[in-house]
Amino acid sequence: MKTLLLNPGPVTLSERVRQSLLQPDLCHRESDFYDLQDEARTRLLDAYKLDPQKWAATLMTASGTGAVESMIASLVPADGRLLVVQNGVYGERIANIAKQYGIEYLALAHDWMSAPDLAAVARCLDTEGPFSHVAVVHHETTTGRLNDLHGIGALCALHGVQLLVDAVSSFGAETIDFDAANIAAVAATANKCLHGVPGASLVIATHGAIERAASRTYYLDLGRLARMQAARNTPFTPSVHAYYALVEALREFEDEGGVPARHARYAALAEQVRSGLAARGIASILPPEHSSVVLRAYELPRGVAYEPLHDALKAHGFVIYAGQGDLSKQLFRISTMGALTAADIERLLQAFDVLTQ
Ligand SMILES: Cc1ncc(COP(=O)(O)O)c(C=O)c1O
């Protein structure tokens, strides 16, 4: 029995992407590698129809956190100040990154179950500033909530502040209005909504932001990575096979219809899970209109702890995901990323039937 991953990345691979890992051994100092790198960078901009005159995609060998760390540590200048809007684990991680690098920051912390309070963000920008940057997580995977990027971006535009976005678990499947939202940079990864493998991540940033970048980190220096990649070069040995998989995943992504198609596919699967679990008495913790299509969180059935639920579903071929921190006793999470079908979800629901009978 094939195990299907319903955790938020790495995802169940398509056969096409899996086979791409078997391509020839490739030296990263050969022109073939730079062709691969160029194709990935071009396709990443194309995914959101971004103008290469304004935007550049920069690859790095890291997980999603590496891309977020590169963005924060490189783009907030030495005399800058960061407002971190946080409502979950990943927002808190941005604040921890800022702290680690000695970046001056203010964390606007919300309860993990709450949406960012736009009035509070506006108040902070008005009275606690000046800030050079605001950072926010687009899809806060802690709860599955899709944060209002547009609303926060509009406040940033009003205050002349640049927005840095952790889109690690939304890039490729949720709308991101790059131009309207005063965005300077977006961090993402290959192995979530793009359906690649772990090991490659990326930052899409404006050329202006890259030109002003002054990194506090050596390895994740976004300015150097961007400049060298623009010149068909790379400072270090990249995860070549993860790049193979990313490029094949991006080709497949385009063939399947890009962001709108992936959004629609995830939305249908997520709704199938939500309505199927609701019919079995298991409620989602957020209404669909506040949730991403990528992942949803559900109340653990009364009297059922996460571990036995996880183990029983794993025995049926499905890996689900625990809640984080204090939420671990209250909820579990199901992602609909990866090569999953409606028939897979039907089998998942039948597995719940067996468990809850
Ligand atoms: C929103 C968000 N940011 C950052 C990360 C960290 O990604 P990684 O585990 O690849 O470092 C995750 C992982 O789930 C995420 O969902």
The ligand as a Tripos MOL2 file, in Angstrom:
@<TRIPOS>MOLECULE
LIG
   16    16     1     0     0
SMALL
NO_CHARGES

@<TRIPOS>ATOM
      1 C1          4.0550   29.1870    6.7510 C.3       1 LIG1
      2 C2          5.2800   28.3760    6.9440 C.ar      1 LIG1
      3 N1          6.4630   28.9920    7.0480 N.ar      1 LIG1
      4 C3          7.6150   28.3120    7.2250 C.ar      1 LIG1
      5 C4          7.6070   26.9290    7.2950 C.ar      1 LIG1
      6 C5          8.8860   26.2020    7.5150 C.3       1 LIG1
      7 O1          9.2080   25.4270    6.4180 O.3       1 LIG1
      8 P1         10.3810   24.3200    6.5340 P.3       1 LIG1
      9 O2          9.8850   23.2920    7.4980 O.co2     1 LIG1
     10 O3         10.4470   23.8310    5.1160 O.co2     1 LIG1
     11 O4         11.6030   24.9970    6.9770 O.co2     1 LIG1
     12 C6          6.4080   26.2380    7.1920 C.ar      1 LIG1
     13 C7          6.3660   24.7680    7.2870 C.2       1 LIG1
     14 O5          5.3380   24.1450    7.3370 O.2       1 LIG1
     15 C8          5.2170   26.9780    6.9950 C.ar      1 LIG1
     16 O6          4.0390   26.3490    6.8870 O.3       1 LIG1
@<TRIPOS>BOND
     1     1     2 1
     2     2     3 ar
     3     2    15 ar
     4     3     4 ar
     5     4     5 ar
     6     5     6 1
     7     5    12 ar
     8     6     7 1
     9     7     8 1
    10     8     9 2
    11     8    10 1
    12     8    11 1
    13    12    13 1
    14    12    15 ar
    15    13    14 2
    16    15    16 1
@<TRIPOS>SUBSTRUCTURE
     1 LIG1         1 GROUP 0 **** ****
